Amino acid sequence: MNTRIYGEHDERTIQQLNRCMRVGSAAKGVLCADGHLGYAHPIGGVVAYEEHISISGVGFDIACGNMAVRLDTRYDDIAREAARILSDIGKTISFGIGQKNAVAVDHELFDSPLWDKAGVRDLKKMASQQLGTVGSGNHYVDLFEDEKGFVWIGVHFGSRGLGHKITTKHLALAGAKDGMEVAPALVHQNSEIGRSYLAGVTLGGLYAYAGREWVVERVRQIIGGTVVDSVHNHHNFVWRENHGGRDYWVVRKGATPAFPGQRGFVGGSMGDNAVILHGVENEQGADSLYSTVHGAGRLFGRMEAKGKKNKKGEWVRPPRFTREEMDSWLREKGVLLRGGDVDESPMVYRRLEDVLAYHGNTIEIEHTLRPFAVAMAGPGEFDPYKD
């Protein structure tokens, strides 16, 4: 089986990648060092198909990705205003799944023929209302200081409810089985469902780009300053790529494209450094399908991290980490937090420097970014769009 595995993983995650390699026209598989179990396809998993696209491989959050911009503003000049800036971000940007943007965002993508090609014209109103909202879970707006003292804005989120509903629609059309340890849902590139799904993925990608750009610009307006550098990438997507002289559909689920010279923004956790990196031309990079990590990678699932209470409010399963432990970590690192919960605490994740080390000379680090303010959805910001 033609696979390349970076780092250390539990057997179920490796078996999940192997299962993906046994179906359709899979030719090459990679598991990045931040990988863990996902829906029918591992997070951190990359698979190259000759003729198929994996709906499971792209996942529900089509075009989830990162954007980071460097300002000509120095951290020392705004340090005393950090708490106010973070508060203004919380007032300006909508966090939480299913939230609507208080500001109507007009964008040319709403005139795209892709809505009809994907059969999702009925989702346009919802998508219009949600454009420029961040979502929940590990999605965020972060403020960083780089090694030269300049401020960076970093965001992480994808295509919101639009991507989820495009995926749900096409999983049903493909007759996919529900579950973690099932074969991935594949569609042939020339099938009617395949063409519709590719239109939906393309639309989701444009939507995610537009949303991240809108949020970054709104945060820039709050801070002030001018953008002098920008890095923007999806890490849940499918691309048509050439590897070894052959064309493939390369599906990355929680993996950053890292072709030679291609830049990526990779975050750690709310209390750890992030990096700007780029891919390197060598045999190891080619063997990884020019892919690298998209984050530090979870060590514990959300339910395990948060614990479980019964109807009386008594712990049935205590949380693995407390809010006090999380807050202590952030205080020590000098990070201000808006929202967030223990399922996103730094202790839930691997350390980014460790997973990057597994990828060795396939990547080079350009900048190390220290977080000083983090905005995420809070425990009460619920997600109604799945209902």
C-alpha positions in Angstrom: 0.0 0.0 0.0 1.5 3.3 -1.1 1.3 5.4 2.0 3.5 7.8 4.0 2.9 8.3 7.7 4.5 11.2 9.7 4.5 11.1 13.5 2.8 8.7 16.0 -0.8 7.7 15.7 -3.3 5.3 17.2 -4.1 2.2 15.3 -7.7 3.3 14.4 -6.4 6.4 12.6 -3.9 4.4 10.6 -6.6 1.8 9.7 -8.8 4.6 8.6 -6.2 5.8 6.1 -5.7 2.2 4.9 -9.4 1.9 4.4 -9.4 5.0 2.2 -6.6 3.5 0.1 -8.6 0.3 -0.7 -11.5 2.0 -2.5 -11.9 3.8 -5.8 -8.8 4.9 -7.7 -6.7 5.8 -4.7 -3.0 5.9 -5.7 -1.2 7.5 -2.8 -1.9 8.3 0.8 -0.3 10.5 3.4 -1.0 11.0 7.1 0.4 14.2 8.6 1.8 14.3 12.1 -1.2 16.2 13.5 -3.6 13.4 12.3 -6.4 11.8 14.2 -9.6 9.9 13.6 -12.2 11.7 11.4 -15.5 11.0 9.6 -14.5 8.1 7.2 -11.2 9.8 6.4 -8.6 10.8 9.0 -8.0 14.4 9.9 -4.5 15.2 8.6 -5.0 12.7 5.9 -4.2 13.2 2.2 -5.3 10.9 -0.6 -4.6 11.2 -4.3 -7.2 9.6 -6.6 -6.9 9.1 -10.3 -10.6 9.5 -11.2 -12.5 10.0 -7.9 -13.3 12.7 -5.5 -13.8 11.8 -1.8 -16.7 13.7 -0.2 -15.7 12.3 3.1 -12.1 13.4 2.5 -13.1 17.1 2.0 -15.5 16.8 4.9 -18.4 18.8 6.1 -16.5 22.0 6.5 -15.6 22.5 2.9 -12.6 24.9 2.4 -11.9 25.3 6.1 -8.6 27.1 6.2 -6.5 29.9 7.5 -5.6 33.4 6.6 -3.0 35.6 8.2 -1.9 39.1 7.5 1.0 41.2 8.8 0.4 44.8 9.7 2.9 47.6 9.7 1.7 48.1 13.3 4.0 47.2 16.2 2.8 45.2 19.2 4.3 47.7 21.6 2.2 50.5 20.1 -1.1 48.7 20.8 -0.3 46.4 23.8 -2.1 48.6 26.3 -5.2 48.6 24.0 -5.2 44.8 23.5 -8.2 44.2 25.9 -10.2 46.9 24.2 -9.4 45.6 20.7 -10.4 42.1 21.7 -13.7 43.4 23.1 -14.3 45.3 19.9 -13.7 42.2 17.8 -16.3 40.3 19.9 -18.8 43.1 19.2 -18.0 43.3 15.5 -17.6 39.7 14.4 -20.3 37.0 15.0 -19.0 33.8 16.6 -20.9 30.5 17.0 -22.3 28.1 14.5 -25.4 29.3 12.7 -24.9 32.9 13.8 -25.9 35.6 11.3 -23.8 38.6 10.4 -25.2 41.9 11.7 -23.9 43.5 8.5 -25.2 42.5 5.0 -22.1 41.5 3.0 -22.5 41.9 -0.8 -20.2 39.8 -2.9 -19.9 38.8 -6.6 -19.9 35.1 -5.7 -23.7 35.4 -5.1 -24.1 35.9 -8.9 -22.0 32.8 -9.7 -23.5 30.1 -11.9 -22.0 27.6 -9.4 -25.2 27.9 -7.3 -27.2 26.2 -10.0 -24.5 23.8 -11.1 -24.3 22.5 -7.5 -28.1 22.5 -7.1 -27.9 24.8 -4.0 -29.6 28.0 -5.1 -32.0 27.5 -2.1 -29.0 28.0 0.2 -28.1 31.5 -1.1 -30.1 33.4 1.6 -28.6 31.5 4.5 -25.1 31.8 3.0 -25.6 35.6 2.5 -26.6 36.0 6.1 -23.6 34.0 7.4 -20.8 35.4 5.2 -18.2 36.9 7.5 -19.1 34.9 10.6 -16.6 32.7 12.3 -18.4 29.7 13.7 -17.5 27.6 16.8 -15.2 24.8 17.9 -11.6 25.5 17.1 -12.4 28.4 14.8 -11.0 31.7 15.8 -9.7 35.2 15.3 -6.2 35.6 16.8 -3.8 38.4 17.2 -0.1 37.7 17.2 3.3 39.3 17.6 6.1 38.1 15.3 9.8 37.9 16.0 10.3 41.5 14.9 7.5 42.9 17.0 4.9 43.4 14.3 1.2 42.5 14.6 -0.4 39.7 12.6 -4.1 38.9 12.4 -4.9 35.3 12.0 -8.3 33.6 11.3 -9.4 30.0 11.0 -12.8 28.9 9.6 -14.4 27.6 6.5 -17.6 27.7 4.4 -20.0 27.7 7.5 -23.5 26.3 7.0 -23.2 26.4 3.2 -20.4 23.9 3.2 -22.1 21.6 5.7 -25.3 21.5 3.7 -23.5 21.0 0.3 -21.8 18.0 1.9 -24.9 16.6 3.5 -26.8 16.9 0.1 -24.1 15.1 -1.8 -23.5 12.4 0.8 -27.2 11.5 0.5 -27.0 11.5 -3.3 -24.0 9.2 -3.1 -25.9 6.9 -0.6 -23.1 7.2 1.9 -23.1 5.2 5.2 -23.0 7.2 8.4 -20.1 6.7 10.8 -16.4 7.0 11.5 -15.1 3.6 10.6 -16.9 3.2 7.2 -15.6 3.4 3.6 -15.3 7.0 2.4 -18.0 8.3 0.1 -16.5 8.6 -3.4 -17.9 10.1 -6.6 -16.5 9.6 -10.1 -15.2 12.8 -11.8 -17.5 12.2 -14.8 -20.6 11.3 -12.9 -23.6 13.7 -12.5 -23.1 13.7 -8.8 -19.4 14.2 -9.2 -19.8 17.3 -11.4 -22.4 18.7 -9.0 -20.2 18.1 -6.0 -17.1 19.7 -7.7 -19.2 22.8 -8.4 -20.3 22.8 -4.7 -16.7 22.5 -3.5 -15.6 25.3 -5.8 -18.4 27.5 -4.5 -17.6 26.6 -0.9 -13.9 27.6 -1.5 -14.8 31.0 -2.9 -17.2 31.5 -0.1 -14.6 30.6 2.6 -12.0 32.9 0.9 -14.5 35.8 0.9 -15.5 35.2 4.5 -12.0 35.1 5.8 -11.0 38.2 3.9 -14.0 40.1 5.2 -13.3 39.2 8.8 -9.6 40.1 8.5 -10.4 43.5 7.0 -12.9 44.3 9.8 -10.3 43.4 12.4 -7.7 45.5 10.6 -10.0 48.4 10.8 -10.3 48.0 14.5 -6.5 47.9 15.0 -5.5 50.3 12.3 -2.4 50.0 10.2 -1.7 48.7 6.7 -1.4 45.1 5.5 2.1 44.4 4.3 2.0 40.6 3.9 -0.7 38.0 3.5 -0.9 34.2 3.6 -4.2 32.4 2.7 -4.9 28.7 2.3 -7.6 26.0 2.5 -6.8 22.8 4.3 -10.1 20.9 3.7 -10.4 20.8 -0.1 -9.8 18.8 -3.3 -7.3 20.1 -5.9 -6.4 18.8 -9.4 -2.6 18.3 -9.2 0.2 16.7 -11.0 2.5 14.4 -9.1 5.2 12.3 -10.7 3.9 13.3 -14.2 0.4 12.1 -13.5 -2.8 14.1 -12.7 -4.7 13.3 -9.6 -7.6 14.6 -7.5 -5.8 15.3 -4.2 -8.0 15.4 -1.2 -6.7 17.1 1.9 -8.7 16.9 5.2 -6.9 19.0 7.8 -3.7 19.2 5.8 -1.9 22.3 4.4 -0.7 22.3 0.8 3.0 22.9 0.8 4.4 22.8 -2.8 7.9 24.3 -3.1 7.7 27.9 -2.1 4.0 27.7 -1.3 3.2 29.5 1.9 0.9 28.4 4.7 -0.3 29.7 8.0 -0.5 27.0 10.7 -1.9 27.6 14.2 -1.1 25.7 17.4 -3.7 26.2 20.1 -5.1 29.3 21.9 -2.0 29.3 24.1 0.8 28.3 21.8 2.7 29.9 19.0 1.7 29.7 15.3 3.9 29.7 12.2 4.2 30.9 8.7 5.9 28.3 6.6 6.5 27.2 3.0 7.1 23.9 1.2 10.6 22.8 0.0 11.6 21.0 -3.1 13.0 17.6 -2.3 12.2 13.9 -2.4 10.6 13.9 1.0 8.3 16.8 0.1 7.2 15.0 -3.1 6.6 11.8 -1.1 4.2 13.7 1.1 2.2 14.9 -1.9 3.6 18.4 -0.9 1.4 18.4 2.2 2.0 19.3 5.8 0.1 19.8 9.1 -2.8 22.2 9.5 -2.4 22.6 13.3 -1.0 20.8 16.3 -3.6 18.0 16.3 -6.0 17.0 19.1 -5.0 14.6 21.8 -8.4 14.3 23.3 -11.9 14.6 21.9 -14.3 17.3 22.8 -16.5 15.2 25.0 -13.6 13.7 26.8 -12.1 17.2 27.4 -15.4 18.8 28.7 -16.7 15.8 30.7 -20.3 15.0 31.2 -22.9 15.9 33.8 -26.3 14.2 34.6 -29.6 16.0 34.9 -28.8 16.8 38.5 -25.7 18.7 37.4 -23.4 16.0 38.9 -20.3 14.8 37.1 -20.8 11.4 35.4 -17.4 11.8 33.7 -15.2 14.6 35.1 -13.5 16.9 32.6 -10.0 16.0 31.7 -8.9 19.6 32.3 -10.6 22.4 34.3 -11.2 26.0 33.3 -8.8 27.0 36.0 -6.0 25.0 34.4 -6.8 26.5 31.0 -6.9 30.1 32.4 -3.6 29.5 34.3 -1.9 28.4 31.1 -3.1 31.5 29.2 -2.1 33.9 32.1 1.4 32.4 32.0 1.6 32.9 28.2 0.2 36.4 28.4 -2.8 35.6 26.2 -6.2 37.4 26.5 -9.2 35.2 25.7 -12.7 36.1 24.5 -15.0 33.0 24.6 -13.5 29.5 24.3 -14.1 26.5 26.6 -12.0 23.6 28.0 -12.5 21.5 24.8 -10.2 24.0 23.1 -7.7 24.4 26.0 -4.0 24.1 25.1 -3.7 20.8 27.0 -6.1 19.2 24.6 -3.6 19.6 21.8 -0.2 18.4 20.8 2.6 20.9 20.8 3.0 22.4 17.3 6.8 22.4 17.3 6.7 18.6 17.9 4.4 17.8 14.9 6.3 20.2 12.7 9.6 18.4 13.6 8.2 15.1 12.2 7.9 16.8 8.7 11.6 17.7 8.8 13.0 19.3 5.7 9.8 19.2 3.7 9.0 22.7 5.1 10.8 25.8 6.3 9.5 28.2 8.9 9.4 31.9 7.9 7.9 33.4 11.0 7.0 32.3 14.5 3.9 34.1 15.8 3.2 34.6 19.5 -0.5 34.9 20.3 -1.6 37.8 22.7 -5.3 37.9 22.1 -7.7 35.1 21.0 -11.4 35.4 20.1 -13.6 32.3 19.8 -17.2 31.2 20.3 -18.1 30.9 24.0 -20.0 28.0 25.6 -23.4 29.7 25.1 -23.0 30.6 21.4 -24.9 27.7 19.9 -25.2 26.3 16.4 -28.7 26.2 15.1 -28.1 25.6 11.3 -27.9 21.8 11.6 -31.5 21.6 12.9 
